[in-house]
């Protein structure tokens, strides 16, 4: 595993992007930063990470075998790799569409993938991962963060965890490379947060209840309402809502 270690950088995704503009790093190159000063989540949201406490990294892939129309399969594979890593430490880990990993109802990890496209194929993908490991206190705007240490009540060895994480993600990538799309889709569907039953959602027209049917290979979230209406949404078009507690 080719690991580039940085004490500090603005963003591991940005560092890897700039590096790949100057040279051609080998596939699977991983950039790890102890302090990421301008980490980003989906749609430019800030990613809070205390220096030296967590895993903030980016991995470089060249998924030229993958059509643009199926680009979200890479996100599914990466999410399954992260979940599989965490499953060895704890129960109740799930994948919240489109790019979060949850422990129960709290966010423990996030994914940010930036793709380059040639024709109708992906030519390069930089997979950014933020995993909350040993942070004790979160003071940012995120409503529901949690770390492994908070869950397990013990510090986790980040070096061991990093290697486990890299191995699982690369294993899932090889599965994707082998064309095992059906298997990835099936496991991803079963691993989704609130995968069974009807839950509250919010779109531009208001709140409604629905159940997840599937997530398409382009990232489209397919829902069905209690009265049988099928609804489909891309990123930021719909959000899952908190459950109302009875008083």
C-alpha positions in Angstrom: 0.0 0.0 0.0 1.5 3.4 -1.1 0.8 5.8 1.8 1.7 9.5 1.6 1.6 10.9 5.2 1.1 14.6 5.8 1.2 16.4 9.1 -1.1 19.1 7.8 -2.9 20.0 4.5 -5.9 21.9 3.4 -7.6 18.8 2.0 -6.4 15.3 1.2 -8.6 15.3 -1.9 -7.1 18.6 -3.1 -3.6 17.3 -2.4 -4.2 14.1 -4.3 -5.8 16.0 -7.2 -2.8 18.4 -7.5 -0.4 15.5 -7.3 -2.2 13.6 -10.1 -1.9 16.7 -12.3 1.9 16.6 -12.0 2.4 12.8 -12.2 0.5 9.5 -12.4 0.4 7.9 -8.9 -0.2 4.2 -8.8 -3.8 3.1 -8.3 -4.6 2.7 -4.6 -2.3 5.5 -3.5 -3.6 6.8 -0.1 -3.0 10.3 1.3 -3.4 10.6 5.1 -3.4 13.9 7.0 -3.1 14.2 10.7 -4.6 17.7 10.4 -6.9 18.7 7.6 -7.6 22.4 7.8 -10.2 22.7 5.1 -11.8 19.3 5.0 -15.1 19.2 3.0 -18.1 17.0 3.0 -20.8 16.7 0.4 -21.8 20.0 -1.3 -19.0 21.9 0.3 -20.0 21.3 3.9 -17.2 21.5 6.5 -15.9 18.3 8.0 -14.8 18.7 11.6 -11.8 16.7 12.7 -9.6 17.3 15.7 -5.9 17.0 14.7 -4.2 13.6 15.4 -7.5 12.0 16.5 -9.2 10.7 13.4 -8.6 9.3 10.0 -8.8 11.9 7.2 -7.6 10.4 4.0 -8.1 10.1 0.2 -7.6 7.1 -2.1 -6.9 7.3 -5.8 -8.6 4.9 -8.3 -8.7 4.7 -12.1 -12.1 3.1 -12.6 -12.1 3.3 -16.4 -14.2 0.1 -16.6 -17.1 2.0 -15.1 -19.7 3.9 -17.2 -20.5 7.4 -16.0 -24.2 6.3 -15.7 -23.1 3.7 -13.1 -20.7 6.0 -11.2 -22.5 5.6 -7.9 -21.4 1.9 -7.8 -18.0 3.2 -6.6 -19.7 5.0 -3.7 -21.6 1.9 -2.8 -18.4 -0.2 -2.9 -16.5 2.3 -0.7 -19.3 2.6 1.8 -19.5 -1.2 2.1 -15.8 -1.3 2.7 -16.1 1.3 5.5 -19.1 -0.5 7.1 -17.3 -3.8 6.9 -14.3 -2.3 8.7 -16.5 -0.9 11.5 -18.6 -4.1 11.8 -15.5 -5.7 13.3 -15.6 -3.2 16.2 -19.3 -2.6 16.8 -22.9 -3.4 15.9 -25.6 -1.1 14.4 -23.5 0.3 11.6 -25.4 1.4 8.5 -25.0 3.4 5.3 -27.1 6.6 5.0 -27.7 7.7 1.4 -25.9 9.2 -0.2 -22.6 9.4 1.5 -22.6 8.9 5.3 -21.9 6.0 7.6 -24.0 5.8 10.7 -23.8 4.2 14.1 -27.4 3.9 15.2 -28.7 7.5 14.5 -25.3 9.2 14.6 -22.8 10.0 11.9 -19.4 8.3 12.3 -18.0 8.7 8.8 -18.5 10.5 5.5 -17.4 10.0 1.9 -16.6 12.6 -0.8 -15.8 11.3 -4.3 -14.6 13.5 -7.0 -14.5 12.0 -10.5 -12.8 12.8 -13.8 -14.6 11.7 -16.9 -13.4 10.9 -20.4 -16.2 10.2 -22.9 -18.7 8.0 -21.1 -16.2 6.4 -18.7 -14.7 7.4 -15.4 -11.0 8.0 -15.8 -10.0 8.9 -12.3 -11.7 9.0 -8.9 -10.5 10.5 -5.7 -12.3 9.0 -2.7 -12.1 11.2 0.4 -13.0 9.6 3.7 -13.4 11.2 7.1 -13.7 8.6 10.0 -14.3 9.8 13.6 -11.9 7.6 15.6 -10.6 9.0 18.9 -12.2 12.5 19.1 -14.0 13.0 22.5 -15.8 16.3 21.8 -17.4 17.8 18.7 -18.0 21.5 18.6 -18.9 22.1 15.0 -22.3 22.6 13.3 -22.9 18.9 12.5 -26.0 17.8 14.5 -25.1 14.2 15.3 -21.4 13.2 15.1 -20.0 10.3 17.1 -16.6 8.7 17.3 -15.4 5.1 17.8 -13.9 6.1 21.1 -17.2 7.5 22.3 -19.0 4.3 21.3 -16.4 1.8 22.6 -15.2 3.8 25.6 -11.6 3.0 24.6 -9.0 4.6 22.2 -8.6 2.8 18.9 -5.2 2.1 17.2 -5.4 4.3 14.1 -2.6 2.5 12.3 -4.3 -0.9 12.5 -7.6 0.7 11.7 -6.1 2.4 8.6 -4.8 -0.8 7.2 -8.0 -2.6 7.9 -9.9 0.2 6.2 -7.7 0.2 3.2 -7.8 -3.6 2.8 -11.6 -3.6 3.0 -12.1 -0.8 0.5 -9.6 -2.2 -1.9 -11.3 -5.6 -1.6 -14.6 -4.0 -2.5 -13.0 -2.1 -5.4 -11.7 -5.4 -6.8 -15.2 -6.8 -6.4 -16.5 -3.9 -8.4 -13.7 -4.3 -11.0 -14.7 -7.9 -11.4 -18.2 -6.8 -12.4 -20.0 -8.1 -9.3 -22.6 -5.3 -9.5 -25.5 -7.4 -8.4 -23.8 -8.5 -5.3 -22.7 -5.0 -4.4 -26.2 -3.7 -4.9 -27.8 -6.4 -2.8 -25.4 -5.9 0.1 -25.7 -2.1 -0.2 -29.5 -2.2 -0.1 -29.5 -4.4 3.0 -27.0 -2.1 4.7 -28.9 1.1 4.3 -30.0 3.2 7.2 -33.7 2.7 7.9 -33.7 0.1 5.1 -37.0 -1.5 6.1 -40.3 0.3 6.9 -41.8 3.7 6.3 -39.9 6.8 7.6 -40.4 10.6 7.3 -38.8 12.4 4.4 -38.8 16.0 3.2 -38.8 17.3 -0.3 -39.6 20.7 -1.9 -43.3 20.1 -1.5 -43.2 19.1 2.2 -42.9 16.1 4.4 -44.1 12.6 3.6 -43.5 9.0 4.6 -41.8 6.4 2.4 -39.8 3.2 2.3 -36.6 2.7 0.4 -37.0 0.5 -2.7 -33.5 0.8 -4.0 -30.6 3.1 -4.9 -29.9 3.1 -8.6 -26.4 2.8 -10.1 -26.4 6.6 -10.8 -27.3 7.4 -7.2 -31.0 7.9 -7.7 -32.9 7.2 -4.5 -36.1 5.2 -5.3 -38.9 5.4 -2.6 -42.4 4.2 -2.3 -45.1 5.8 -0.2 -47.7 3.9 1.9 -50.3 4.5 -0.8 -48.0 2.9 -3.5 -46.7 6.1 -5.1 -43.2 5.7 -6.5 -40.9 8.7 -5.9 -37.3 9.2 -7.2 -34.7 11.8 -6.0 -31.1 12.8 -6.7 -28.8 14.3 -4.1 -30.1 17.2 -2.1 -33.6 16.8 -3.6 -34.9 15.0 -0.5 -33.7 14.5 3.1 -34.5 12.0 5.8 -36.2 13.6 8.9 -35.8 12.8 12.6 -38.5 10.7 14.1 -40.9 12.5 16.3 -40.9 11.3 19.9 -44.1 10.9 21.7 -44.5 13.1 24.8 
